[in-house]
Each structure stands twice: as structure tokens, then as C-alpha cells.
Amino acid sequence: MDNFRRVCLLAVSVSLVLSLGFPELAAEKGRPLAESQMTAYFRDTRQELTVYHIRGKEPGPTLLIVAGVHGDEAGGYLAAERYVNVKLNRGNLIVVPRLNGPAVEAGKRRGLGGDMNRLFSLPANSANPDTKVVNLAKQLIGQADYVLNLHQGSDFYSPRWISRKRNPSKWGQCNVIDTATYHLPSGQKLELGNYAKRVVRRSNDRIPDRDYHFTVNNTDTANKWSRHKEQKGSLTYYSLYRRQKIALGVEATKSCSLAEAVAYLTIAVNAAIEEAGISAESLPAESSQSVVDVQTAKSRGLAKTKDKG
């Protein structure tokens, strides 16, 4: 981690409440929480990561945005980083842009302990080197009502075969759910399918090119006939089946520029935030040009800081 970022982290005043070895939202202990709170975990290790808690002026649902589970999907963590300074009127956000630091640093899918999106079925005391990171993610999931896991997938998902690049075996441009309806012990239901469809509808209304419209990909993970049983180790499956949270895996396609992928993910996240009933003063701009402008400004800012230092 460079000196500039270390200074930023040290400049943030963080109020911590320890539980299970990790800080929790202070508001859950009856204390007021700052509008924006940034916490670094696993400092001075390869797995160091930052979590952002953003509280709205009025109470409301909490949505968790996780990215960087796979280090070769830059669109995800670049999109998530656009939300760390959002100001909220109602509701809360928890943002973890780069959960799997070693994978992101290497630009590879797998981190120290393998594919992190297959490790959420491990016990809390597993010897896998990524266990402590997964345990932190599990705790954050417990604090949320909605969970988004941002990715980039191959080509374009379609529920039926259209072409070699647009068919059921692909992952790009879809909202992934593990089941359409989850029955809670109370007799109530979580309607993931309906939520995902509404998010897709909001998203597609903002995407002029129909070739890049999002679809809903129901992997029906728990079904014995599912083609995607490996998803039982995923972050979204844990969120739904272990913590009863509405969880989406949001996949932009890799068949576009990185700026376009970030823009598509931004559109999808904005739609999910709005559909969850969270209100922001403003959300990140949704054009690919806005993504380029922001990244250029950041690069120039860092260059100036290094010149001064």
C-alpha cells in the first residue's frame, strides 16, 4: 500500500466495537455512527482491505456491495470504489471494493486460498489462508438487508441458446440469483426473482443498446439437478441460505471495454440501490465517459501527490 493511501487511512477517525474479532456498526450498540466510516483490516499484510460504512440521514435498509472477490475482474472493484463517498438521505451502504487483495494485486481469479467465491461454505476455523477474510465478509453480510457481489463474466448469459457467445453457459450481463423464492422459517418469503427482475428492468431502461441488456440468471443452486452446484460455496448462496438476505451476483460482460463494464455495473448497482428503497443525494454517473473522466482525475491527483512528496 502506498504512503498516500496510508495517510488517508490514518486520517480517518474510526470508532470500533469488537465482536468476534471484528468491528461492527456502532449504531447497533446504541451509539451514533458517523455519516461515513472507513476501517482497514489485516493491516500490513497481503490481505489488507478497507471497508466503508455509509449511513443515511434517515434510517432505512442496508445494502452491502462486495467486489474484488476475483482479481481478474477489474470492472467490479473499480465500480465499487465509485460508491465510497456517496451521501445518503435514507438507508445505509457497506462497501468492500477489494475483498481479495492478493488476487486483485496479481490480476488473477484465485487468491491465497483458491477461488474465494467457493470458500463461503468453509467452517470459521478452517485452515485455509483466506478464512479470516471470508469470516469478515460473513459478518458484514449479517449487517445487511441486501447483498451485491460484483463481477465480470464471459460473453452474454441467455436462458436459451442464441449463439456461441450468448447462451446458458455464459455469465456476462446478468443478475445471478440462487433461487427465485426463498421460504423463511417464519412462513414469509424472500422474492429474489422479483427483485432481480425489477433491478434488470430499471437497468435496461438506461442501456440503449439491447445487446447489452441485463437478464436474470437463476442458477437454482440448491436443486439436485442444478448445473451450478459449485455455487453452494459462493458469497450469494451463503447470504441467502445461511443469513436469509436478498443477494445478487451482478455480472458485467468482459466483451466490452473496461470503462463500459464499469458503467454497466454502475447502472446495475444504482438500480439495485433504488429498488431497495435507499435514497442518495446523488449516485455515480452511468456513462462510460464519466468513468474515464473519474479515473483520469484520480490518476492525475495521485501523480501530483507523489510529486509533492
Long-range contacts (C-beta under 8 A, 24 or more apart in sequence): 1-48, 3-309, 4-302, 4-305, 4-306, 4-309, 9-38, 9-40, 9-50, 12-37, 12-38, 14-38, 14-39, 20-135, 20-139, 21-135, 22-135, 22-136, 22-139, 24-139, 24-143, 25-53, 25-143, 27-55, 28-143, 35-87, 36-85, 38-84, 41-136, 42-132, 42-133, 46-101, 46-102, 46-105, 46-112, 47-101, 47-102, 47-112, 47-130, 47-132, 47-133, 48-101, 49-96, 49-98, 49-99, 49-101, 49-133, 49-136, 50-96, 50-97, 50-98, 51-94, 51-95, 51-96, 51-136, 51-140, 52-83, 52-84, 52-93, 52-94, 52-95, 52-96, 52-97, 53-92, 53-93, 53-94, 54-83, 54-84, 54-86, 54-87, 54-88, 54-92, 54-93, 54-94, 54-95, 55-88, 55-92, 56-88, 56-89, 56-90, 56-91, 56-92, 56-278, 56-279, 57-88, 57-89, 57-90, 58-89, 58-90, 58-91, 58-279, 59-90, 59-91, 60-90, 60-91, 60-92, 60-277, 60-278, 60-279, 61-91, 61-92, 61-145, 61-146, 61-276, 61-277, 61-278, 62-91, 62-92, 62-93, 62-94, 62-143, 62-144, 62-145, 62-146, 63-91, 63-92, 63-93, 63-94, 63-144, 63-145, 63-146, 63-147, 63-148, 63-272, 63-273, 63-276, 63-278, 64-93, 64-94, 64-95, 64-96, 64-140, 64-141, 64-143, 64-144, 64-146, 64-147, 64-148, 65-93, 65-94, 65-95, 65-96, 65-97, 65-148, 65-150, 65-269, 66-96, 66-99, 66-137, 66-140, 66-147, 66-148, 66-149, 66-150, 66-235, 67-96, 67-97, 67-98, 67-99, 67-149, 67-150, 67-151, 68-96, 68-97, 68-98, 68-99, 68-100, 68-101, 68-103, 68-104, 69-99, 69-100, 69-103, 69-116, 69-117, 69-149, 69-151, 69-235, 70-100, 70-103, 70-109, 70-115, 70-116, 70-117, 70-151, 71-100, 71-102, 71-103, 71-104, 71-105, 71-106, 71-107, 71-108, 71-109, 71-110, 71-111, 72-103, 72-107, 72-108, 72-109, 73-109, 73-150, 73-151, 73-152, 73-254, 74-107, 74-152, 74-258, 74-261, 75-150, 75-152, 75-252, 75-254, 75-258, 75-261, 75-262, 75-264, 75-265, 76-150, 76-151, 76-152, 76-252, 76-265, 77-104, 77-150, 78-258, 78-262, 78-291, 78-295, 79-150, 79-252, 79-261, 79-262, 79-265, 79-266, 79-269, 80-150, 80-269, 82-262, 82-266, 82-284, 82-291, 82-294, 83-269, 83-284, 86-280, 86-281, 86-282, 86-283, 86-284, 87-280, 87-281, 87-282, 88-278, 88-279, 88-280, 88-281, 89-279, 89-280, 89-281, 90-277, 90-278, 90-279, 91-273, 91-276, 91-277, 91-278, 91-279, 92-278, 93-273, 93-278, 94-140, 94-143, 94-144, 96-137, 96-140, 99-133, 99-137, 100-130, 100-133, 117-149, 117-233, 117-234, 117-235, 118-230, 118-233, 118-234, 119-233, 120-233, 120-234, 120-235, 120-237, 120-238, 121-232, 121-233, 121-237, 121-238, 122-233, 137-235, 138-238, 138-242, 138-243, 141-235, 141-238, 141-239, 141-243, 141-245, 142-243, 144-245, 145-245, 145-246, 145-276, 146-245, 146-246, 146-247, 146-248, 146-272, 146-276, 147-235, 147-236, 147-239, 147-245, 147-246, 147-247, 147-248, 148-247, 148-248, 148-249, 148-250, 148-269, 148-272, 149-234, 149-235, 149-236, 149-247, 149-248, 149-249, 149-250, 150-250, 150-252, 150-265, 150-269, 151-249, 151-250, 151-251, 151-252, 152-251, 152-252, 152-253, 152-254, 152-261, 153-251, 153-252, 153-253, 153-254, 154-253, 154-254, 154-255, 155-253, 155-254, 155-255, 156-211, 156-253, 156-255, 157-215, 157-217, 157-251, 158-215, 159-215, 159-217, 165-255, 168-227, 171-217, 171-251, 172-251, 172-252, 172-253, 172-254, 172-255, 173-212, 173-213, 173-214, 173-215, 173-251, 173-252, 173-253, 173-264, 174-214, 174-215, 174-216, 174-217, 174-251, 175-199, 175-200, 175-214, 175-215, 175-216, 175-217, 175-248, 175-249, 175-250, 175-251, 175-268, 176-217, 176-219, 176-236, 176-248, 176-249, 176-250, 176-251, 177-216, 177-217, 177-218, 177-219, 177-236, 177-247, 177-248, 177-249, 178-218, 178-219, 178-220, 178-221, 178-222, 178-231, 178-234, 178-236, 178-237, 178-240, 178-241, 178-247, 179-218, 179-220, 179-221, 179-222, 179-240, 180-218, 182-240, 182-241, 182-244, 184-244, 190-240, 190-244, 190-246, 192-240, 192-246, 192-247, 192-248, 193-218, 195-246, 195-248, 195-275, 196-248, 198-275, 199-248, 199-268, 199-271, 199-272, 199-275, 200-271, 202-271, 202-274, 202-275, 203-267, 203-268, 203-271, 206-267, 206-271, 206-286, 207-264, 207-267, 212-253, 212-256, 212-264, 214-264, 214-268, 217-251, 248-272, 257-288, 259-288, 259-289, 259-291, 259-292, 259-295, 260-288, 262-288, 262-291, 263-287, 263-288, 263-290, 263-291, 266-291
